[in-house]
Amino acid sequence: MRKSLLMTLALVLVASAAYAADAPAAGAAVGPTAAWATAIGMAIAAGLCGLGQGMGLKAACEGTARNPEAGGKLTVTLILGLAFIESLAIYALVVNLILLFVKPLGA
């Protein structure tokens, strides 16, 4: 519970810094604060998705080692779970791209 609360707080603070950034210069595509915020956000999302995928693969390997007959069912469930975890990384990428390239209302 404490870990998820701290992660949520960190993400909220990074996103608010990106929205509070000054308008980018005429030649720059995005402001430096927005670029750093999205890079940190995507790094956190990719890291946590990688941890989740590793834990799922570990559990599937242990399950197959304990009961080899259930390997087929575990493989299907593993692939489905990995697809769901990967979709979370893609959603994070979309949110970060929106944060980078969509101008705030006040700008």
DSSP file (Angstrom, degrees, kcal/mol; ACC not computed):
  #  RESIDUE AA STRUCTURE BP1 BP2  ACC     N-H-->O    O-->H-N    N-H-->O    O-->H-N    TCO  KAPPA ALPHA  PHI   PSI    X-CA   Y-CA   Z-CA
    1    1 A M     >        0   0    0      0, 0.0     4,-1.9     0, 0.0     5,-0.1   0.000 360.0 360.0 360.0 -45.5    0.0    0.0    0.0
    2    2 A R  H  >  +     0   0    0      1,-0.2     4,-2.3     2,-0.2     5,-0.2   0.886 360.0  52.6 -65.5 -38.6    2.7    2.4    1.0
    3    3 A K  H  > S+     0   0    0      1,-0.2     4,-2.4     2,-0.2    -1,-0.2   0.923 109.9  46.9 -65.0 -44.7    4.7    1.7   -2.2
    4    4 A S  H  > S+     0   0    0      1,-0.2     4,-2.3     2,-0.2    -1,-0.2   0.861 111.3  52.5 -67.1 -33.8    1.8    2.3   -4.5
    5    5 A L  H  X S+     0   0    0     -4,-1.9     4,-2.2     2,-0.2    -1,-0.2   0.915 110.9  46.8 -66.2 -42.4    1.0    5.6   -2.7
    6    6 A L  H  X S+     0   0    0     -4,-2.3     4,-2.3     2,-0.2    -2,-0.2   0.888 112.2  50.2 -67.0 -38.8    4.6    6.8   -3.1
    7    7 A M  H  X S+     0   0    0     -4,-2.4     4,-2.3     2,-0.2    -2,-0.2   0.911 111.0  49.0 -65.8 -41.4    4.6    5.8   -6.8
    8    8 A T  H  X S+     0   0    0     -4,-2.3     4,-2.3     1,-0.2    -2,-0.2   0.915 111.5  49.7 -63.2 -42.5    1.4    7.7   -7.4
    9    9 A L  H  X S+     0   0    0     -4,-2.2     4,-2.2     2,-0.2    -2,-0.2   0.904 110.3  50.4 -62.7 -42.2    2.7   10.7   -5.6
   10   10 A A  H  X S+     0   0    0     -4,-2.3     4,-2.1     1,-0.2    -2,-0.2   0.916 111.3  48.0 -63.4 -43.3    5.9   10.7   -7.6
   11   11 A L  H  X S+     0   0    0     -4,-2.3     4,-2.3     1,-0.2    -1,-0.2   0.887 111.0  50.9 -65.9 -38.4    4.0   10.4  -10.9
   12   12 A V  H  X S+     0   0    0     -4,-2.3     4,-2.1     1,-0.2    -1,-0.2   0.906 110.7  49.0 -65.3 -40.7    1.6   13.3  -10.0
   13   13 A L  H  X S+     0   0    0     -4,-2.2     4,-1.6     2,-0.2    -2,-0.2   0.890 111.7  48.6 -67.0 -38.8    4.6   15.5   -9.0
   14   14 A V  H  X S+     0   0    0     -4,-2.1     4,-1.6     2,-0.2    -2,-0.2   0.916 112.0  48.8 -67.7 -42.1    6.4   14.8  -12.3
   15   15 A A  H  X S+     0   0    0     -4,-2.3     4,-2.0     1,-0.2    -2,-0.2   0.894 109.2  52.1 -66.1 -38.9    3.3   15.5  -14.4
   16   16 A S  H  X S+     0   0    0     -4,-2.1     4,-1.6     1,-0.2    -1,-0.2   0.864 107.2  53.4 -66.8 -33.8    2.5   18.8  -12.7
   17   17 A A  H  < S+     0   0    0     -4,-1.6     4,-0.4     1,-0.2    -1,-0.2   0.875 108.0  51.1 -66.2 -36.1    6.1   19.9  -13.3
   18   18 A A  H >< S+     0   0    0     -4,-1.6     3,-0.8     1,-0.2    16,-0.2   0.900 111.8  45.6 -69.1 -39.4    5.7   19.2  -17.0
   19   19 A Y  H 3< S+     0   0    0     -4,-2.0    -1,-0.2     1,-0.2    -2,-0.2   0.777 110.6  54.4 -73.7 -25.4    2.4   21.2  -17.2
   20   20 A A  T 3< S+     0   0    0     -4,-1.6    -1,-0.2    -5,-0.2    -2,-0.2   0.482  84.3 117.7 -86.0  -2.0    3.9   24.1  -15.3
   21   21 A A  S <  S-     0   0    0     -3,-0.8    -3,-0.1    -4,-0.4    10,-0.0  -0.256  73.0-101.7 -66.1 151.9    6.9   24.4  -17.6
   22   22 A D        -     0   0    0      1,-0.1    11,-0.1    85,-0.0    -1,-0.1  -0.242  49.6 -83.0 -65.8 161.4    7.3   27.6  -19.6
   23   23 A A        -     0   0    0      1,-0.1    -1,-0.1     8,-0.1     3,-0.1  -0.411  55.2-104.3 -64.8 142.1    6.3   27.7  -23.2
   24   24 A P        -     0   0    0      0, 0.0     7,-0.1     0, 0.0    -1,-0.1  -0.262  39.9 -95.9 -67.6 156.8    9.0   26.3  -25.5
   25   25 A A        -     0   0    0      5,-0.2     3,-0.4     1,-0.1     0, 0.0  -0.163  41.8 -97.8 -66.0 167.9   11.2   28.6  -27.5
   26   26 A A  S    S+     0   0    0      1,-0.2    -1,-0.1    -3,-0.1     0, 0.0   0.856 123.4  38.5 -60.1 -37.4   10.2   29.3  -31.1
   27   27 A G  S    S+     0   0    0      2,-0.0    -1,-0.2     0, 0.0     2,-0.2   0.672  99.4  90.5 -87.9 -16.9   12.7   26.7  -32.5
   28   28 A A        -     0   0    0     -3,-0.4     3,-0.1     1,-0.1     0, 0.0  -0.562  62.7-151.6 -85.3 143.1   12.2   24.0  -29.8
   29   29 A A  S    S+     0   0    0     -2,-0.2     2,-0.3     1,-0.2    -1,-0.1   0.915  79.4   5.5 -77.6 -44.3    9.6   21.3  -30.2
   30   30 A V  S    S-     0   0    0     -7,-0.1    -1,-0.2     3,-0.0    -5,-0.2  -0.937  83.3 -98.6-137.0 159.2    9.0   20.8  -26.5
   31   31 A G     >  -     0   0    0     -2,-0.3     4,-2.0    69,-0.2     5,-0.2  -0.415  32.9-119.1 -74.2 154.6   10.1   22.4  -23.3
   32   32 A P  H  > S+     0   0    0      0, 0.0     4,-2.3     0, 0.0     5,-0.2   0.847 112.3  53.7 -66.0 -33.1   13.0   20.8  -21.4
   33   33 A T  H  > S+     0   0    0      2,-0.2     4,-2.6     1,-0.2     5,-0.2   0.919 109.6  47.7 -67.7 -41.5   10.9   20.1  -18.3
   34   34 A A  H  > S+     0   0    0    -16,-0.2     4,-2.3     2,-0.2     5,-0.2   0.888 111.3  51.6 -65.0 -38.3    8.2   18.3  -20.3
   35   35 A A  H  X S+     0   0    0     -4,-2.0     4,-2.0     2,-0.2    -2,-0.2   0.925 112.7  44.7 -64.9 -44.4   10.9   16.2  -22.0
   36   36 A W  H  X S+     0   0    0     -4,-2.3     4,-2.6     2,-0.2     5,-0.2   0.905 112.6  52.1 -66.1 -41.0   12.4   15.2  -18.7
   37   37 A A  H  X S+     0   0    0     -4,-2.6     4,-2.4     1,-0.2    -2,-0.2   0.914 111.9  44.7 -63.6 -42.9    9.0   14.5  -17.1
   38   38 A T  H  X S+     0   0    0     -4,-2.3     4,-2.5     2,-0.2    -1,-0.2   0.867 112.2  52.6 -70.7 -34.3    8.0   12.2  -20.0
   39   39 A A  H  X S+     0   0    0     -4,-2.0     4,-2.1    -5,-0.2    -2,-0.2   0.926 112.7  44.3 -65.2 -43.5   11.3   10.5  -20.0
   40   40 A I  H  X S+     0   0    0     -4,-2.6     4,-2.4     2,-0.2    -2,-0.2   0.911 113.3  51.6 -66.4 -41.6   11.1    9.7  -16.3
   41   41 A G  H  X S+     0   0    0     -4,-2.4     4,-2.3    -5,-0.2    -2,-0.2   0.909 112.2  45.0 -61.8 -42.7    7.5    8.7  -16.6
   42   42 A M  H  X S+     0   0    0     -4,-2.5     4,-2.9     2,-0.2     5,-0.2   0.860 111.1  54.0 -71.0 -34.2    8.2    6.2  -19.4
   43   43 A A  H  X S+     0   0    0     -4,-2.1     4,-2.4    -5,-0.2    -2,-0.2   0.919 110.7  46.1 -64.3 -42.3   11.3    4.9  -17.6
   44   44 A I  H  X S+     0   0    0     -4,-2.4     4,-2.5     2,-0.2     5,-0.2   0.931 114.7  47.5 -64.3 -45.1    9.2    4.1  -14.5
   45   45 A A  H  X S+     0   0    0     -4,-2.3     4,-2.3     1,-0.2    -2,-0.2   0.924 114.2  46.0 -63.5 -44.8    6.4    2.5  -16.6
   46   46 A A  H  X S+     0   0    0     -4,-2.9     4,-2.3     2,-0.2    -1,-0.2   0.901 113.2  50.1 -66.5 -40.2    8.9    0.4  -18.6
   47   47 A G  H  X S+     0   0    0     -4,-2.4     4,-2.2    -5,-0.2    -2,-0.2   0.931 113.1  44.5 -63.5 -45.5   10.8   -0.7  -15.5
   48   48 A L  H  X S+     0   0    0     -4,-2.5     4,-2.3     2,-0.2    -2,-0.2   0.870 112.9  51.2 -69.5 -35.7    7.7   -1.7  -13.6
   49   49 A C  H  X S+     0   0    0     -4,-2.3     4,-2.4    -5,-0.2    -1,-0.2   0.893 109.8  51.2 -66.3 -37.9    6.2   -3.5  -16.7
   50   50 A G  H  X S+     0   0    0     -4,-2.3     4,-2.3     2,-0.2    -2,-0.2   0.903 109.7  49.4 -64.0 -40.7    9.5   -5.4  -17.0
   51   51 A L  H  X S+     0   0    0     -4,-2.2     4,-2.4     2,-0.2    -2,-0.2   0.919 111.2  49.8 -63.0 -42.8    9.4   -6.4  -13.4
   52   52 A G  H  X S+     0   0    0     -4,-2.3     4,-2.1     1,-0.2    -2,-0.2   0.902 111.2  48.3 -63.0 -41.4    5.8   -7.6  -13.8
   53   53 A Q  H  X S+     0   0    0     -4,-2.4     4,-2.4     2,-0.2    -1,-0.2   0.899 111.4  50.5 -66.5 -39.5    6.7   -9.6  -16.9
   54   54 A G  H  X S+     0   0    0     -4,-2.3     4,-2.3     2,-0.2    -2,-0.2   0.908 110.6  48.7 -64.1 -41.6    9.7  -11.2  -15.1
   55   55 A M  H  X S+     0   0    0     -4,-2.4     4,-2.2     2,-0.2    -1,-0.2   0.892 111.9  49.7 -66.3 -38.2    7.6  -12.1  -12.1
   56   56 A G  H  X S+     0   0    0     -4,-2.1     4,-2.2     2,-0.2    -2,-0.2   0.914 111.8  47.6 -65.5 -42.5    4.9  -13.7  -14.4
   57   57 A L  H  X S+     0   0    0     -4,-2.4     4,-2.4     2,-0.2    -2,-0.2   0.889 110.8  52.4 -65.3 -39.2    7.5  -15.7  -16.3
   58   58 A K  H  X S+     0   0    0     -4,-2.3     4,-2.3     1,-0.2    -2,-0.2   0.926 110.6  47.3 -61.2 -45.4    9.1  -16.8  -13.1
   59   59 A A  H  X S+     0   0    0     -4,-2.2     4,-2.4     1,-0.2    -2,-0.2   0.889 111.5  50.6 -65.9 -38.7    5.8  -18.1  -11.7
   60   60 A A  H  X S+     0   0    0     -4,-2.2     4,-2.3     2,-0.2    -1,-0.2   0.903 110.7  49.1 -66.3 -40.2    4.9  -19.8  -15.0
   61   61 A C  H  X S+     0   0    0     -4,-2.4     4,-2.2     2,-0.2    -2,-0.2   0.914 112.2  48.2 -65.2 -41.7    8.3  -21.6  -15.0
   62   62 A E  H  X S+     0   0    0     -4,-2.3     4,-1.9     2,-0.2    -2,-0.2   0.905 111.6  50.4 -64.4 -40.3    7.9  -22.7  -11.4
   63   63 A G  H  X S+     0   0    0     -4,-2.4     4,-2.1     1,-0.2    -2,-0.2   0.897 111.3  47.6 -64.8 -40.0    4.3  -23.9  -12.2
   64   64 A T  H  < S+     0   0    0     -4,-2.3    -1,-0.2     1,-0.2    -2,-0.2   0.870 110.5  52.7 -68.6 -35.8    5.5  -25.9  -15.2
   65   65 A A  H  < S+     0   0    0     -4,-2.2    -2,-0.2     1,-0.2    -1,-0.2   0.867 113.6  43.2 -67.4 -34.8    8.4  -27.4  -13.2
   66   66 A R  H  < S+     0   0    0     -4,-1.9    -2,-0.2     1,-0.3    -1,-0.2   0.843 132.9  17.6 -78.7 -33.8    6.0  -28.5  -10.4
   67   67 A N    ><  -     0   0    0     -4,-2.1     3,-1.5    -5,-0.2    -1,-0.3  -0.736  63.6-178.5-141.5  87.9    3.3  -29.9  -12.8
   68   68 A P  G >  S+     0   0    0      0, 0.0     3,-1.4     0, 0.0     4,-0.2   0.762  80.8  65.2 -61.7 -25.9    4.5  -30.5  -16.3
   69   69 A E  G 3  S+     0   0    0      1,-0.3     3,-0.5     2,-0.1     4,-0.2   0.767  97.9  55.1 -68.6 -23.4    1.0  -31.6  -17.5
   70   70 A A  G <> S+     0   0    0     -3,-1.5     4,-2.3    -7,-0.2    -1,-0.3   0.315  76.3 104.8 -90.8   9.2   -0.3  -28.1  -16.8
   71   71 A G  H <> S+     0   0    0     -3,-1.4     4,-2.1     1,-0.2    -1,-0.2   0.849  75.9  53.5 -59.9 -37.4    2.3  -26.5  -19.1
   72   72 A G  H  > S+     0   0    0     -3,-0.5     4,-1.9    -4,-0.2    -1,-0.2   0.934 111.4  43.7 -64.5 -47.3   -0.1  -25.9  -21.9
   73   73 A K  H  > S+     0   0    0     -4,-0.2     4,-2.2     1,-0.2    -2,-0.2   0.892 113.9  51.7 -65.3 -38.9   -2.7  -24.0  -19.8
   74   74 A L  H  X S+     0   0    0     -4,-2.3     4,-2.8     1,-0.2    -1,-0.2   0.880 107.2  53.3 -65.5 -36.9    0.1  -22.1  -18.1
   75   75 A T  H  X S+     0   0    0     -4,-2.1     4,-2.6     2,-0.2     5,-0.2   0.923 109.8  47.1 -64.7 -44.0    1.6  -21.0  -21.4
   76   76 A V  H  X S+     0   0    0     -4,-1.9     4,-2.1     1,-0.2    -2,-0.2   0.931 115.2  45.7 -63.0 -45.3   -1.8  -19.6  -22.7
   77   77 A T  H  X S+     0   0    0     -4,-2.2     4,-2.5     1,-0.2    -2,-0.2   0.888 112.3  52.2 -65.0 -39.2   -2.3  -17.8  -19.4
   78   78 A L  H  X S+     0   0    0     -4,-2.8     4,-2.8     2,-0.2     5,-0.2   0.936 109.7  47.5 -63.1 -47.1    1.2  -16.5  -19.4
   79   79 A I  H  X S+     0   0    0     -4,-2.6     4,-2.0     1,-0.2    -1,-0.2   0.897 112.9  49.4 -63.6 -39.7    1.0  -15.1  -22.9
   80   80 A L  H  X S+     0   0    0     -4,-2.1     4,-1.9    -5,-0.2    -1,-0.2   0.922 112.7  47.3 -64.3 -43.9   -2.3  -13.4  -22.1
   81   81 A G  H  X S+     0   0    0     -4,-2.5     4,-2.3     1,-0.2    -2,-0.2   0.896 110.6  51.4 -64.8 -40.4   -0.9  -11.9  -19.0
   82   82 A L  H  X S+     0   0    0     -4,-2.8     4,-2.5     1,-0.2    -1,-0.2   0.873 108.2  52.8 -64.7 -36.1    2.2  -10.7  -20.8
   83   83 A A  H  X S+     0   0    0     -4,-2.0     4,-1.9    -5,-0.2    -1,-0.2   0.902 109.4  48.9 -65.2 -40.0    0.0   -9.0  -23.4
   84   84 A F  H  X S+     0   0    0     -4,-1.9     4,-1.3     2,-0.2    -2,-0.2   0.916 112.2  47.9 -65.2 -42.1   -2.0   -7.2  -20.7
   85   85 A I  H  X S+     0   0    0     -4,-2.3     4,-1.3     1,-0.2     3,-0.3   0.909 111.1  51.0 -65.1 -41.1    1.2   -6.0  -19.0
   86   86 A E  H  X S+     0   0    0     -4,-2.5     4,-1.9     1,-0.2    -1,-0.2   0.849 104.0  58.5 -65.5 -33.0    2.7   -4.8  -22.4
   87   87 A S  H  X S+     0   0    0     -4,-1.9     4,-2.4     1,-0.2    -1,-0.2   0.842 100.7  56.9 -65.7 -30.9   -0.5   -2.9  -23.1
   88   88 A L  H  X S+     0   0    0     -4,-1.3     4,-2.1    -3,-0.3    -1,-0.2   0.893 106.1  49.6 -64.3 -38.7    0.1   -0.9  -19.9
   89   89 A A  H  X S+     0   0    0     -4,-1.3     4,-2.0     2,-0.2    -2,-0.2   0.885 110.5  50.2 -66.3 -37.8    3.5    0.1  -21.2
   90   90 A I  H  X S+     0   0    0     -4,-1.9     4,-2.3     2,-0.2    -2,-0.2   0.895 108.9  51.5 -68.3 -38.8    1.9    1.2  -24.5
   91   91 A Y  H  X S+     0   0    0     -4,-2.4     4,-2.4     2,-0.2    -2,-0.2   0.904 109.3  51.0 -62.4 -40.3   -0.8    3.2  -22.6
   92   92 A A  H  X S+     0   0    0     -4,-2.1     4,-2.4     1,-0.2    -2,-0.2   0.895 109.0  51.5 -63.4 -39.0    2.0    4.9  -20.7
   93   93 A L  H  X S+     0   0    0     -4,-2.0     4,-2.5     2,-0.2    -2,-0.2   0.917 109.6  49.3 -63.0 -43.2    3.7    5.7  -24.0
   94   94 A V  H  X S+     0   0    0     -4,-2.3     4,-2.3     2,-0.2    -2,-0.2   0.922 111.4  48.7 -62.7 -44.1    0.6    7.2  -25.4
   95   95 A V  H  X S+     0   0    0     -4,-2.4     4,-2.3     1,-0.2    -1,-0.2   0.908 112.1  49.3 -62.7 -41.2    0.0    9.4  -22.3
   96   96 A N  H  X S+     0   0    0     -4,-2.4     4,-1.9     2,-0.2    -2,-0.2   0.884 110.2  50.3 -66.7 -38.0    3.7   10.5  -22.4
   97   97 A L  H  X S+     0   0    0     -4,-2.5     4,-2.5     2,-0.2     5,-0.2   0.884 110.5  49.9 -67.1 -37.2    3.4   11.4  -26.1
   98   98 A I  H  X S+     0   0    0     -4,-2.3     4,-2.0     1,-0.2    -2,-0.2   0.921 110.0  51.0 -64.2 -42.7    0.2   13.4  -25.4
   99   99 A L  H  < S+     0   0    0     -4,-2.3    -2,-0.2     1,-0.2    -1,-0.2   0.851 114.6  45.0 -62.2 -34.8    2.0   15.2  -22.6
  100  100 A L  H  < S+     0   0    0     -4,-1.9    -2,-0.2    -5,-0.1    -1,-0.2   0.919 124.0  27.1 -74.7 -44.3    4.9   16.0  -25.0
  101  101 A F  H  < S+     0   0    0     -4,-2.5     2,-0.5    -5,-0.1    -2,-0.2   0.510  98.1  84.5-108.5  -4.7    3.1   17.2  -28.1
  102  102 A V  S  < S-     0   0    0     -4,-2.0    -4,-0.0    -5,-0.2     0, 0.0  -0.872  74.0-130.9-100.4 127.4   -0.3   18.6  -27.0
  103  103 A K        -     0   0    0     -2,-0.5    -2,-0.1     1,-0.1    -3,-0.1  -0.510  24.6-112.0 -75.2 141.1   -0.2   22.2  -25.9
  104  104 A P    >   -     0   0    0      0, 0.0     3,-1.2     0, 0.0    -1,-0.1  -0.260  30.8-107.4 -64.7 161.2   -1.9   23.1  -22.6
  105  105 A L  T 3  S+     0   0    0      1,-0.3    -2,-0.1     2,-0.1     0, 0.0   0.838 116.5  52.7 -62.6 -34.5   -5.1   25.2  -22.8
  106  106 A G  T 3         0   0    0      1,-0.2    -1,-0.3     0, 0.0    -3,-0.0   0.572 360.0 360.0 -79.8  -8.2   -3.4   28.3  -21.4
  107  107 A A    <         0   0    0     -3,-1.2    -1,-0.2   -85,-0.0    -2,-0.1   0.478 360.0 360.0 -86.9 360.0   -0.5   28.3  -23.9
